[in-house]
Amino acid sequence: MSRDPRFDILFEPVRIGPVTARNRFYQVPHCSGMGYRYPNAEAQLRGMKAEGGWAVVSTQEAEIHPTSDLTPANEARLWDEGDLPALAAVTDSIHAHGSLAAIQLVHNGLHVANRFSRMIPLAPSHVISDCLDPVQARAMDKTDIADMRRWYRNAALRAKKAGFDIIYLYAGHDMSVLQHFLSRRHNDRTDEYGGSFENRLRLFREIIDDTREAVGDSCALAIRLAVDELLGPSGITCEGEGKDIVTALAELPDLWDVNLSGWSNDSQTARFSGEGFQEPYIRFVKSVTTKPVVGVGRYTSPDSMVRAIRQGILDFIGAARPSIADPYLPKKIEEGRIDDIRECIGCNICTSGDNTNVPMRCTQNPTIGEEWRKGWHPEIIPAAAAPEPALVIGGGPAGLEAARALAQRGVDVLLAEGGSEWGGRVARECRLPGLATWGRVRDWRVGQLSVRPNAELYLHSPLSAEDVLQYGIPHVAIATGARWRTDGAGRTHRRPLAFLAEGAVVSPDAILSAGAEAVSADGPVVVFDDDCFYMASVLAELLARAGRAVTFVTPEAQVSPWSQHTLEQGRVQKRLIEVGVRIVTAKALAGRTKDRLDLACIYSDRIETVDCATLVPVTARLPDETLWLELKAREAEWADAGIRSVTRLGDCLAPGLIAAAVYSGHQYACSYQTEIDRDAVPFRRGDIARLYERHAS
């Protein structure tokens, strides 16, 4: 297929100082959870973006000095020459596909605790660190400022030596000493580096000049700036000092990368924002500079990308999350394969990787982070050598991905779903408030399967063990999902609670199927959250919007604490407050009568009683493994029926995230017909292995 001429503008080359980007697709700096600790995986991840057509591929932030130590986070490091081999591997991987490599230099200032280096954090003024560690940053004196300028210069020289084409100075997300000096909240100095706007801008100007002098005319200089902190007058705003900064420095860099601060504002989930949500804040930038501008906004539609360029908002379409969901997004637009784009769903499972200090994962793209470890490619799966037919039972995320990937490998696949629609839990959850984009997990896979002549799809097709044996299809994958428990057993209450039966209990599954109508309007509802991620809060919001009086009870100290990792906890709790949900924290279930629920303080066992006509427990799930157990009971009949393997996938194996279900389905397809060594480590660990090799020698 050929490219739609409407999108030609996206493939125009753009000059960035001394270098030229081959198109307008720009992977902005984003964390990967790999960084300095997993350099092989990091290099392969970035190289895959270049292979997929991104003209510029950036690292995550690169710490320039041990006083900017983000341990245990796996960021990039440029502390000294010893960090160059890992970063040179990144630039080599990017350059191999004709793309420009960018690196984001940062000193994190008061944003670090320096847990590994044990050095005292540095800041414009004496201030407590913004993490929870009992650590305080000290005010920088003139010697410290001279050191900071030299550290940035040295890091820029090392970055140039490592082969980077674009060198960033980072002043965003409230994570950079450069932004801290700019900020009236953090900078209360009375010397020439504090007070007036020009004084607070001084260090930034000096480091821009130092960096320009260091890299000369061979590398482009980029500034990444937070133009609005969404804090109103107490912070940087796009109408105020955000605009003043860009205006004052307008022509000094070769490129402006502009966004919102902090990270939770910049990377809002689809539950709270739509495509292009940053445009109102960054729209002004091109009016005050002639230099190219890149910005983000979770762009997945090429029409939206073209609009942003033609309206003069952006010169480059910046992306972090869309480039993770589909590293080949530019190439698919270029080749006219729009329907093949795996659109980001805006769930922020990717950010949870960095926030839990592990390689990232993605709900849409199960291969992310596995490019080097497992040799997975987002577009290419080796054809099966001697494919035998496969039967996949269950059309949810695991079953759909298993069937899709198997069909791509050349396997004849029969996908049977017992219900009336594809998607399983995805089909139900995407109807909840704010989660509509999650339906893309289903839609993309059904779309891919629909054009595969070797895939047969059947709805309304519940299968029994006898059916499976009679079909005699050699390989059977069972992806029948899971169901929510209603007996209270979960993380806090490890055993079922018999007293729950003293009143009405409604399963989350009932609400997912029937909506708010599953819960009686007669009397107050208590949603008990022992799951700690999104489900309980979304159900509470749904019920409150339907007019129910809702109390949200959790044993945790805040609503949905795991959503801290997806950068949305504050918005989740705010949303529940806005819709009138009463929030009760640090309470477990202790007893029940028909219309009352006893809650026990998790610290003191003190009892509090709340009104409760209906309880919705969001605790744990149980696999729907009936078919699996029935087939296992008849394992002796498999060979006679021609069955060679039966495997559980996704929630049927162990309930978890949708991302885990998709990963499970993909892993099954990749290992199809392979004898699994259950004693072997199932992925490469070269970064660690080298240490053992050195020790042994």
Secondary structure per residue as TSV (DSSP state, phi and psi in degrees):
chain	resnum	aa	ss	phi	psi
A	1	M	-	360.0	151.7
A	2	S	-	-103.7	160.8
A	3	R	-	-70.4	140.8
A	4	D	-	-67.8	126.8
A	5	P	G	-56.8	-23.6
A	6	R	G	-58.8	-25.8
A	7	F	G	-100.9	7.9
A	8	D	G	-57.4	-34.9
A	9	I	G	-60.7	-27.2
A	10	L	G	-71.8	-14.5
A	11	F	G	-112.5	18.3
A	12	E	-	-78.5	138.8
A	13	P	-	-70.2	149.4
A	14	V	E	-132.3	130.4
A	15	R	E	-80.0	133.4
A	16	I	E	-124.6	91.5
A	17	G	T	56.8	-122.3
A	18	P	T	-83.1	-1.4
A	19	V	E	-123.0	163.5
A	20	T	E	-128.5	128.7
A	21	A	E	-85.8	136.4
A	22	R	S	-74.0	-16.9
A	23	N	S	-154.6	-169.9
A	24	R	S	-100.1	14.3
A	25	F	E	-95.1	124.0
A	26	Y	E	-134.9	110.6
A	27	Q	E	-81.8	105.6
A	28	V	-	-70.9	164.0
A	29	P	-	-55.8	130.0
A	30	H	-	-148.7	148.6
A	31	C	-	-70.3	152.2
A	32	S	-	-124.2	-12.5
A	33	G	S	76.5	10.5
A	34	M	-	-114.3	-67.8
A	35	G	G	52.4	-141.6
A	36	Y	G	-67.4	-22.3
A	37	R	G	-81.2	-28.5
A	38	Y	S	-129.3	68.4
A	39	P	H	-66.2	-33.8
A	40	N	H	-64.4	-45.5
A	41	A	H	-64.8	-38.9
A	42	E	H	-62.3	-46.4
A	43	A	H	-63.1	-42.6
A	44	Q	H	-67.7	-38.1
A	45	L	H	-59.5	-49.3
A	46	R	H	-68.5	-37.4
A	47	G	H	-63.2	-33.1
A	48	M	H	-65.3	-35.4
A	49	K	H	-63.7	-43.2
A	50	A	H	-63.5	-42.4
A	51	E	H	-59.8	-33.6
A	52	G	T	-80.3	-2.2
A	53	G	T	110.1	3.1
A	54	W	-	-73.8	121.7
A	55	A	S	-69.7	-32.6
A	56	V	E	-124.6	130.7
A	57	V	E	-126.2	123.6
A	58	S	E	-107.0	156.9
A	59	T	E	-78.6	-179.2
A	60	Q	E	-80.0	-172.3
A	61	E	E	-64.1	143.5
A	62	A	E	-116.0	114.1
A	63	E	E	-65.5	132.4
A	64	I	-	-94.6	-9.8
A	65	H	S	-162.5	154.2
A	66	P	T	-63.0	-15.3
A	67	T	T	-78.8	2.1
A	68	S	S	-124.4	60.8
A	69	D	-	-102.0	111.7
A	70	L	-	-95.1	15.1
A	71	T	T	-47.2	133.0
A	72	P	T	-93.8	9.5
A	73	A	S	-63.3	145.8
A	74	N	-	-98.5	72.2
A	75	E	-	-92.5	-175.7
A	76	A	E	-83.8	158.3
A	77	R	E	-134.4	142.4
A	78	L	-	-134.4	49.5
A	79	W	S	-70.2	-40.5
A	80	D	S	-158.0	-172.2
A	81	E	G	-61.7	-24.1
A	82	G	G	-64.5	-16.7
A	83	D	G	-87.6	-7.9
A	84	L	H	-68.0	-40.5
A	85	P	H	-57.6	-41.4
A	86	A	H	-64.5	-40.6
A	87	L	H	-76.0	-32.9
A	88	A	H	-64.6	-32.9
A	89	A	H	-63.8	-35.0
A	90	V	H	-67.0	-49.2
A	91	T	H	-63.9	-39.2
A	92	D	H	-60.4	-41.9
A	93	S	H	-65.9	-38.4
A	94	I	H	-72.2	-45.9
A	95	H	H	-64.8	-26.9
A	96	A	T	-59.9	-20.5
A	97	H	T	-113.9	16.0
A	98	G	T	80.0	18.8
A	99	S	-	-105.3	162.9
A	100	L	E	-87.7	141.7
A	101	A	E	-104.8	129.8
A	102	A	E	-120.6	146.0
A	103	I	E	-129.0	139.6
A	104	Q	E	-105.3	105.8
A	105	L	E	-81.4	138.0
A	106	V	E	-150.3	140.3
A	107	H	-	-112.4	121.9
A	108	N	-	-82.0	-3.2
A	109	G	G	55.0	-124.9
A	110	L	G	-79.4	1.1
A	111	H	G	-83.3	-3.0
A	112	V	-	-118.0	160.9
A	113	A	-	-112.2	-7.9
A	114	N	-	53.8	51.2
A	115	R	T	-63.9	-34.3
A	116	F	T	-86.3	-49.2
A	117	S	T	-73.3	-25.3
A	118	R	-	60.5	25.2
A	119	M	-	-91.5	154.8
A	120	I	-	-76.4	129.1
A	121	P	-	-62.2	154.3
A	122	L	E	-116.3	144.2
A	123	A	E	-152.8	166.4
A	124	P	S	-59.6	-36.5
A	125	S	S	-136.8	166.7
A	126	H	S	-64.7	122.1
A	127	V	E	-158.3	150.8
A	128	I	E	-76.0	145.6
A	129	S	-	-60.5	150.0
A	130	D	S	-86.6	7.1
A	131	C	S	-94.7	179.2
A	132	L	S	-86.1	-2.3
A	133	D	S	-63.7	145.0
A	134	P	S	-77.4	66.5
A	135	V	-	-131.1	139.9
A	136	Q	E	-121.8	140.1
A	137	A	E	-86.1	145.7
A	138	R	E	-99.0	153.5
A	139	A	E	-69.3	133.4
A	140	M	-	-74.3	133.0
A	141	D	-	-95.0	-174.7
A	142	K	H	-64.9	-32.2
A	143	T	H	-66.3	-41.3
A	144	D	H	-62.6	-39.8
A	145	I	H	-65.2	-41.5
A	146	A	H	-62.5	-40.5
A	147	D	H	-61.4	-45.2
A	148	M	H	-60.2	-43.9
A	149	R	H	-61.4	-41.5
A	150	R	H	-68.3	-39.0
A	151	W	H	-63.0	-42.0
A	152	Y	H	-63.9	-43.7
A	153	R	H	-61.9	-46.2
A	154	N	H	-62.5	-40.3
A	155	A	H	-65.1	-38.5
A	156	A	H	-64.0	-41.4
A	157	L	H	-63.7	-40.7
A	158	R	H	-66.5	-39.5
A	159	A	H	-61.7	-42.3
A	160	K	H	-61.3	-42.5
A	161	K	H	-64.2	-32.9
A	162	A	T	-75.8	-8.3
A	163	G	T	101.5	13.1
A	164	F	-	-75.0	143.5
A	165	D	S	-93.9	-29.9
A	166	I	E	-127.8	129.7
A	167	I	E	-118.1	121.6
A	168	Y	E	-93.0	143.8
A	169	L	E	-108.8	124.3
A	170	Y	E	-102.4	121.2
A	171	A	E	-135.4	58.3
A	172	G	-	-141.8	170.4
A	173	H	T	62.3	13.0
A	174	D	T	60.3	28.3
A	175	M	-	-118.4	11.5
A	176	S	-	-131.7	138.3
A	177	V	H	-60.2	-27.8
A	178	L	H	-66.4	-41.8
A	179	Q	H	-69.6	-34.8
A	180	H	H	-63.3	-38.7
A	181	F	H	-66.8	-34.6
A	182	L	H	-69.8	-26.7
A	183	S	-	-85.1	129.4
A	184	R	T	-67.3	-22.0
A	185	R	T	-70.7	-33.4
A	186	H	T	-105.0	-20.0
A	187	N	-	-112.1	106.1
A	188	D	-	-118.5	31.3
A	189	R	-	-66.7	157.0
A	190	T	-	-116.8	4.2
A	191	D	S	-94.0	-162.2
A	192	E	T	-71.5	-3.1
A	193	Y	T	-106.2	11.3
A	194	G	S	-145.2	171.9
A	195	G	S	91.6	-100.4
A	196	S	S	-69.4	162.6
A	197	F	H	-58.3	-45.7
A	198	E	H	-63.5	-36.9
A	199	N	H	-67.6	-41.9
A	200	R	H	-68.7	-22.0
A	201	L	H	-84.7	-13.5
A	202	R	H	-58.0	-49.5
A	203	L	H	-62.3	-38.7
A	204	F	H	-61.2	-47.1
A	205	R	H	-57.9	-45.9
A	206	E	H	-63.2	-42.4
A	207	I	H	-72.0	-32.5
A	208	I	H	-60.3	-47.4
A	209	D	H	-63.7	-42.2
A	210	D	H	-62.0	-42.7
A	211	T	H	-68.7	-42.3
A	212	R	H	-59.0	-44.0
A	213	E	H	-64.7	-35.8
A	214	A	H	-71.6	-42.9
A	215	V	H	-90.3	-11.4
A	216	G	T	62.1	-144.1
A	217	D	T	-106.1	18.6
A	218	S	T	-99.6	-24.0
A	219	C	S	-117.0	144.9
A	220	A	E	-81.9	149.7
A	221	L	E	-110.5	123.9
A	222	A	E	-117.5	147.4
A	223	I	E	-115.5	129.3
A	224	R	E	-106.8	115.7
A	225	L	E	-127.8	136.0
A	226	A	E	-82.9	111.5
A	227	V	E	-88.2	-11.9
A	228	D	E	-155.1	135.9
A	229	E	-	-103.3	1.8
A	230	L	S	55.8	33.8
A	231	L	-	-112.2	5.9
A	232	G	G	67.7	-149.3
A	233	P	G	-62.3	-20.2
A	234	S	G	-79.4	-7.1
A	235	G	S	-129.5	-175.9
A	236	I	-	-71.0	134.0
A	237	T	-	-128.4	154.6
A	238	C	T	-70.4	-21.1
A	239	E	T	-88.1	-18.2
A	240	G	T	-110.4	-115.6
A	241	E	H	-72.9	-19.1
A	242	G	H	-60.6	-46.2
A	243	K	H	-69.4	-37.3
A	244	D	H	-62.2	-39.1
A	245	I	H	-64.4	-48.3
A	246	V	H	-62.2	-42.0
A	247	T	H	-63.1	-42.2
A	248	A	H	-69.4	-32.4
A	249	L	T	-109.2	14.6
A	250	A	T	-44.9	-49.0
A	251	E	T	-102.1	5.2
A	252	L	S	-75.4	-44.0
A	253	P	S	-84.3	174.0
A	254	D	S	-93.5	-13.6
A	255	L	E	-157.2	143.2
A	256	W	E	-108.9	126.3
A	257	D	E	-113.8	109.8
A	258	V	E	-118.8	143.8
A	259	N	E	-161.3	-172.4
A	260	L	E	-95.5	158.9
A	261	S	S	-128.9	147.0
A	262	G	S	-80.3	-161.9
A	263	W	H	-59.3	-38.3
A	264	S	H	-66.5	-24.1
A	265	N	H	-81.3	-40.1
A	266	D	H	-68.7	-37.8
A	267	S	T	-113.8	54.7
A	268	Q	-	-65.7	143.5
A	269	T	-	-75.5	162.5
A	270	A	T	-63.4	-19.5
A	271	R	T	-63.2	-24.9
A	272	F	T	-123.9	-1.8
A	273	S	-	-157.7	161.3
A	274	G	-	-110.4	-179.3
A	275	E	T	-61.3	135.9
A	276	G	T	75.1	21.7
A	277	F	T	-66.4	-16.7
A	278	Q	T	-88.4	-8.2
A	279	E	H	-55.3	-42.0
A	280	P	H	-60.1	-24.9
A	281	Y	H	-90.5	-29.9
A	282	I	H	-104.2	-3.9
A	283	R	T	-57.8	-30.8
A	284	F	T	-72.8	-21.0
A	285	V	G	-59.6	-45.1
A	286	K	G	-67.2	-14.7
A	287	S	G	-80.1	-12.4
A	288	V	T	-120.4	3.4
A	289	T	-	-144.0	150.7
A	290	T	S	-94.2	-4.7
A	291	K	S	-80.9	152.4
A	292	P	-	-62.4	147.9
A	293	V	E	-122.6	134.7
A	294	V	E	-121.4	142.4
A	295	G	E	-149.2	168.7
A	296	V	-	-122.1	171.3
A	297	G	S	174.1	27.5
A	298	R	-	55.1	48.2
A	299	Y	-	-74.1	124.3
A	300	T	-	-125.4	-18.0
A	301	S	-	-94.1	123.6
A	302	P	H	-61.7	-28.8
A	303	D	H	-64.8	-40.0
A	304	S	H	-66.6	-36.7
A	305	M	H	-63.2	-47.3
A	306	V	H	-61.0	-42.1
A	307	R	H	-59.5	-43.8
A	308	A	H	-64.0	-34.6
A	309	I	H	-72.3	-48.9
A	310	R	H	-67.3	-29.8
A	311	Q	T	-81.0	0.3
A	312	G	T	74.5	25.0
A	313	I	S	-86.3	-40.7
A	314	L	-	-136.0	155.6
A	315	D	S	-102.4	-30.6
A	316	F	E	-122.3	143.6
A	317	I	E	-89.0	103.5
A	318	G	E	-81.1	147.4
A	319	A	E	-154.2	140.3
A	320	A	S	-115.3	-70.4
A	321	R	H	-61.6	-43.9
A	322	P	H	-62.1	-28.2
A	323	S	H	-77.1	-18.2
A	324	I	H	-81.9	-46.2
A	325	A	H	-63.3	-35.7
A	326	D	-	-146.4	93.4
A	327	P	T	-60.3	-20.1
A	328	Y	T	-98.0	15.2
A	329	L	H	-54.2	-48.0
A	330	P	H	-61.7	-43.4
A	331	K	H	-65.1	-34.6
A	332	K	H	-69.0	-37.6
A	333	I	H	-66.7	-43.0
A	334	E	H	-62.1	-35.9
A	335	E	T	-92.2	5.8
A	336	G	T	73.7	25.4
A	337	R	-	-108.1	56.0
A	338	I	G	-59.9	-39.5
A	339	D	G	-68.2	-14.0
A	340	D	G	-87.4	-5.7
A	341	I	-	-68.4	127.8
A	342	R	-	-86.1	97.5
A	343	E	-	-74.7	134.5
A	344	C	-	-55.7	137.7
A	345	I	-	-98.4	-3.3
A	346	G	-	68.1	35.9
A	347	C	-	-92.0	-18.0
A	348	N	-	66.8	23.7
A	349	I	H	-61.7	-28.0
A	350	C	H	-62.0	-42.9
A	351	T	H	-67.9	-26.2
A	352	S	H	-64.9	-27.8
A	353	G	H	-62.8	-52.1
A	354	D	H	-62.6	-39.8
A	355	N	H	-72.5	-14.4
A	356	T	T	-112.5	10.6
A	357	N	T	63.6	39.8
A	358	V	S	-134.9	161.8
A	359	P	-	-54.8	140.5
A	360	M	-	-65.7	160.6
A	361	R	-	-134.8	168.7
A	362	C	-	-146.0	139.3
A	363	T	S	-65.9	-41.6
A	364	Q	S	-80.2	-37.6
A	365	N	-	-114.1	95.1
A	366	P	T	-70.1	-10.7
A	367	T	T	-87.0	-11.4
A	368	I	T	-63.8	134.9
A	369	G	T	81.9	-7.5
A	370	E	-	-113.0	9.1
A	371	E	T	-59.9	-43.2
A	372	W	T	-93.4	-44.4
A	373	R	T	-59.2	-43.8
A	374	K	T	-116.9	-3.1
A	375	G	-	72.8	22.4
A	376	W	-	-80.7	145.8
A	377	H	-	-122.9	139.1
A	378	P	S	-67.7	-18.5
A	379	E	S	-120.1	-22.7
A	380	I	-	-116.5	127.0
A	381	I	-	-125.9	126.3
A	382	P	-	-56.9	139.7
A	383	A	-	-64.0	143.2
A	384	A	-	-66.3	136.7
A	385	A	S	-64.7	-46.5
A	386	A	S	-138.2	74.4
A	387	P	-	-63.9	134.4
A	388	E	-	-112.6	148.1
A	389	P	-	-57.8	152.1
A	390	A	E	-130.6	143.6
A	391	L	E	-113.0	119.6
A	392	V	E	-108.9	123.3
A	393	I	E	-109.2	112.2
A	394	G	-	116.6	120.4
A	395	G	-	-102.8	33.8
A	396	G	S	-87.4	-165.1
A	397	P	H	-60.3	-39.6
A	398	A	H	-69.9	-46.3
A	399	G	H	-65.0	-41.9
A	400	L	H	-63.5	-44.3
A	401	E	H	-69.0	-39.1
A	402	A	H	-61.5	-46.3
A	403	A	H	-65.5	-42.7
A	404	R	H	-61.1	-49.1
A	405	A	H	-69.3	-37.4
A	406	L	H	-62.0	-45.0
A	407	A	H	-61.4	-38.6
A	408	Q	H	-63.2	-29.9
A	409	R	T	-80.4	-1.9
A	410	G	T	94.0	11.9
A	411	V	-	-86.4	136.9
A	412	D	-	-74.5	119.1
A	413	V	E	-118.8	135.9
A	414	L	E	-115.2	119.3
A	415	L	E	-109.9	119.4
A	416	A	E	-117.1	125.6
A	417	E	-	-119.2	128.0
A	418	G	S	-72.5	-22.3
A	419	G	S	-91.0	-167.3
A	420	S	S	-100.1	-0.2
A	421	E	S	-147.0	156.4
A	422	W	S	-84.1	153.5
A	423	G	S	117.5	-21.3
A	424	G	T	56.4	-129.4
A	425	R	H	-61.7	-31.8
A	426	V	H	-61.4	-41.3
A	427	A	H	-62.5	-34.7
A	428	R	H	-80.8	-43.1
A	429	E	H	-71.5	-29.6
A	430	C	T	-71.5	-6.4
A	431	R	T	-90.5	-3.0
A	432	L	S	-79.9	159.7
A	433	P	T	-55.9	123.4
A	434	G	T	83.7	-3.2
A	435	L	-	-107.9	19.4
A	436	A	G	-58.8	-37.2
A	437	T	G	-65.2	-18.1
A	438	W	G	-64.6	-20.6
A	439	G	G	-62.6	-16.2
A	440	R	H	-63.1	-27.0
A	441	V	H	-59.4	-42.8
A	442	R	H	-74.5	-48.8
A	443	D	H	-61.4	-43.2
A	444	W	H	-64.2	-42.5
A	445	R	H	-71.4	-39.7
A	446	V	H	-64.1	-40.1
A	447	G	H	-62.2	-41.6
A	448	Q	H	-67.0	-39.3
A	449	L	H	-69.5	-31.8
A	450	S	H	-66.0	-19.5
A	451	V	T	-104.6	7.6
A	452	R	-	-95.5	113.8
A	453	P	T	-66.4	-18.3
A	454	N	T	-94.9	14.0
A	455	A	E	-120.3	126.2
A	456	E	E	-112.8	128.8
A	457	L	E	-118.3	131.5
A	458	Y	E	-133.8	121.4
A	459	L	S	-89.7	172.1
A	460	H	S	53.4	41.7
A	461	S	-	-131.4	66.1
A	462	P	-	-67.0	138.1
A	463	L	-	-119.3	139.0
A	464	S	-	-97.9	170.6
A	465	A	H	-60.0	-38.7
A	466	E	H	-63.3	-39.9
A	467	D	H	-60.0	-45.7
A	468	V	H	-62.8	-43.1
A	469	L	H	-65.9	-37.4
A	470	Q	H	-69.3	-36.5
A	471	Y	H	-64.5	-38.4
A	472	G	-	64.1	30.5
A	473	I	-	-76.2	130.2
A	474	P	S	-55.4	-41.7
A	475	H	E	-120.5	126.7
A	476	V	E	-121.3	127.2
A	477	A	E	-116.2	126.0
A	478	I	E	-105.4	114.3
A	479	A	-	-127.9	60.7
A	480	T	-	-89.8	4.9
A	481	G	-	80.8	-156.5
A	482	A	E	-149.8	169.4
A	483	R	E	-133.1	149.0
A	484	W	E	-74.0	138.8
A	485	R	-	-73.6	152.0
A	486	T	S	-121.6	8.0
A	487	D	S	-99.4	6.3
A	488	G	-	87.4	-12.0
A	489	A	-	-69.0	134.7
A	490	G	S	-176.0	-140.0
A	491	R	S	-72.9	-41.0
A	492	T	S	-87.1	-48.6
A	493	H	-	-101.9	103.6
A	494	R	-	-76.7	-16.3
A	495	R	S	-118.6	154.1
A	496	P	-	-57.9	148.3
A	497	L	-	-106.1	104.8
A	498	A	G	-62.6	-29.7
A	499	F	G	-69.9	-14.3
A	500	L	G	-61.1	-26.9
A	501	A	G	-70.0	-5.1
A	502	E	G	-73.6	-5.2
A	503	G	S	-154.0	-177.7
A	504	A	E	-68.9	132.9
A	505	V	E	-126.6	128.7
A	506	V	-	-118.7	127.1
A	507	S	-	-72.3	145.6
A	508	P	H	-54.2	-32.4
A	509	D	H	-62.0	-36.6
A	510	A	H	-64.7	-38.9
A	511	I	H	-71.6	-37.7
A	512	L	H	-62.5	-31.3
A	513	S	H	-86.0	-43.2
A	514	A	H	-110.7	-4.3
A	515	G	G	76.4	-161.6
A	516	A	G	-62.2	-20.7
A	517	E	G	-64.1	-15.7
A	518	A	G	-69.9	-16.1
A	519	V	S	-112.0	126.3
A	520	S	-	-59.8	141.9
A	521	A	S	-81.7	-3.8
A	522	D	S	-87.4	96.5
A	523	G	S	101.3	164.6
A	524	P	-	-72.4	153.7
A	525	V	E	-113.7	137.6
A	526	V	E	-113.2	123.8
A	527	V	E	-100.6	116.4
A	528	F	E	-100.9	117.8
A	529	D	E	-105.5	107.3
A	530	D	-	-116.4	9.1
A	531	D	S	-89.4	-38.9
A	532	C	-	77.5	7.7
A	533	F	S	-114.5	-126.9
A	534	Y	S	-92.7	-28.6
A	535	M	H	-59.1	-49.5
A	536	A	H	-62.7	-41.6
A	537	S	H	-67.4	-36.9
A	538	V	H	-70.0	-39.8
A	539	L	H	-64.8	-40.5
A	540	A	H	-62.4	-41.8
A	541	E	H	-63.4	-44.9
A	542	L	H	-57.9	-46.5
A	543	L	H	-68.3	-40.0
A	544	A	H	-64.4	-40.9
A	545	R	H	-67.6	-22.3
A	546	A	T	-87.4	5.2
A	547	G	T	96.4	4.4
A	548	R	-	-78.8	148.2
A	549	A	-	-85.6	112.4
A	550	V	E	-116.4	132.2
A	551	T	E	-113.4	127.8
A	552	F	E	-101.1	118.9
A	553	V	E	-116.5	134.3
A	554	T	-	-144.4	144.5
A	555	P	S	-72.1	-13.2
A	556	E	S	-83.2	172.9
A	557	A	S	-83.3	-10.9
A	558	Q	S	-151.4	167.4
A	559	V	S	-70.1	136.6
A	560	S	S	46.5	59.7
A	561	P	G	-62.9	-29.0
A	562	W	G	-68.9	-18.9
A	563	S	G	-71.3	-4.5
A	564	Q	G	-57.7	-38.1
A	565	H	T	-70.8	-24.2
A	566	T	T	-98.8	13.3
A	567	L	T	66.5	26.2
A	568	E	-	-130.2	5.9
A	569	Q	H	-57.6	-45.6
A	570	G	H	-61.0	-40.9
A	571	R	H	-69.1	-36.1
A	572	V	H	-62.1	-49.9
A	573	Q	H	-66.1	-39.9
A	574	K	H	-61.0	-41.9
A	575	R	H	-61.5	-43.4
A	576	L	H	-63.7	-39.5
A	577	I	H	-62.9	-42.3
A	578	E	H	-63.6	-34.9
A	579	V	T	-91.0	7.2
A	580	G	T	89.0	17.9
A	581	V	-	-79.2	130.3
A	582	R	E	-80.4	134.2
A	583	I	E	-113.8	126.1
A	584	V	E	-123.8	116.9
A	585	T	-	-107.2	165.5
A	586	A	S	58.5	38.6
A	587	K	E	-130.1	138.2
A	588	A	E	-107.5	169.0
A	589	L	E	-83.3	133.2
A	590	A	E	-123.9	-23.5
A	591	G	E	176.5	168.6
A	592	R	E	-155.4	141.2
A	593	T	-	-114.6	-174.7
A	594	K	S	-57.0	-44.6
A	595	D	S	-118.9	11.6
A	596	R	E	-134.8	149.2
A	597	L	E	-129.0	126.3
A	598	D	E	-90.2	131.1
A	599	L	E	-117.3	138.2
A	600	A	E	-110.4	130.3
A	601	C	E	-59.9	130.1
A	602	I	T	-71.2	-12.7
A	603	Y	T	-98.5	-38.5
A	604	S	T	-117.8	-8.9
A	605	D	-	66.2	8.0
A	606	R	-	-63.7	136.7
A	607	I	E	-94.8	135.1
A	608	E	E	-125.5	138.9
A	609	T	E	-112.6	135.0
A	610	V	E	-125.4	153.4
A	611	D	E	-69.1	136.9
A	612	C	-	-156.2	101.9
A	613	A	S	-84.0	-33.5
A	614	T	E	-136.2	131.7
A	615	L	E	-107.0	131.8
A	616	V	E	-114.6	98.4
A	617	P	E	-84.7	123.4
A	618	V	E	-113.3	89.2
A	619	T	-	-118.9	-84.9
A	620	A	-	-131.9	171.8
A	621	R	E	-124.1	157.7
A	622	L	E	-117.4	136.2
A	623	P	E	-62.3	142.0
A	624	D	-	-83.9	83.5
A	625	E	-	-111.1	17.7
A	626	T	H	-56.9	-48.5
A	627	L	H	-62.1	-41.8
A	628	W	H	-59.6	-47.1
A	629	L	H	-64.9	-38.2
A	630	E	H	-65.6	-40.4
A	631	L	H	-69.7	-38.5
A	632	K	H	-62.2	-36.4
A	633	A	H	-65.6	-20.6
A	634	R	T	-114.3	30.1
A	635	E	G	-59.9	-30.1
A	636	A	G	-63.3	-20.0
A	637	E	G	-91.5	-6.6
A	638	W	H	-60.2	-49.8
A	639	A	H	-61.8	-42.7
A	640	D	H	-64.3	-29.2
A	641	A	H	-84.3	-5.2
A	642	G	T	86.4	14.5
A	643	I	-	-91.3	126.9
A	644	R	-	-102.0	-26.6
A	645	S	E	-155.5	146.0
A	646	V	E	-132.1	125.8
A	647	T	E	-133.5	138.3
A	648	R	E	-90.0	144.7
A	649	L	-	-130.1	154.9
A	650	G	H	58.2	-138.4
A	651	D	H	-64.8	-23.4
A	652	C	H	-66.6	-29.5
A	653	L	H	-83.9	-49.1
A	654	A	S	-161.0	115.0
A	655	P	-	-57.7	139.0
A	656	G	-	-163.9	-154.6
A	657	L	-	-69.1	157.6
A	658	I	H	-59.0	-38.0
A	659	A	H	-58.9	-38.2
A	660	A	H	-69.0	-35.4
A	661	A	H	-66.5	-44.3
A	662	V	H	-62.6	-43.1
A	663	Y	H	-60.3	-42.4
A	664	S	H	-60.8	-44.3
A	665	G	H	-63.8	-41.1
A	666	H	H	-67.8	-41.8
A	667	Q	H	-60.9	-39.4
A	668	Y	H	-61.9	-44.6
A	669	A	H	-65.7	-37.0
A	670	C	H	-70.9	-31.7
A	671	S	H	-98.7	5.6
A	672	Y	T	-51.3	131.9
A	673	Q	T	68.5	10.1
A	674	T	-	-102.0	134.3
A	675	E	-	-76.4	118.1
A	676	I	-	-86.4	126.8
A	677	D	-	-85.0	105.1
A	678	R	T	-73.6	-8.0
A	679	D	T	-98.5	-9.4
A	680	A	S	-92.5	150.1
A	681	V	-	-69.4	125.6
A	682	P	S	-85.2	22.9
A	683	F	S	-159.7	164.8
A	684	R	-	-75.4	144.5
A	685	R	-	-131.0	42.9
A	686	G	H	-55.7	-36.2
A	687	D	H	-61.9	-38.9
A	688	I	H	-80.2	-39.0
A	689	A	H	-58.4	-35.8
A	690	R	H	-61.5	-34.3
A	691	L	H	-64.4	-42.0
A	692	Y	H	-65.7	-37.9
A	693	E	H	-63.5	-43.3
A	694	R	H	-63.4	-41.3
A	695	H	H	-64.3	-42.5
A	696	A	H	-65.7	-32.3
A	697	S	-	-79.9	360.0
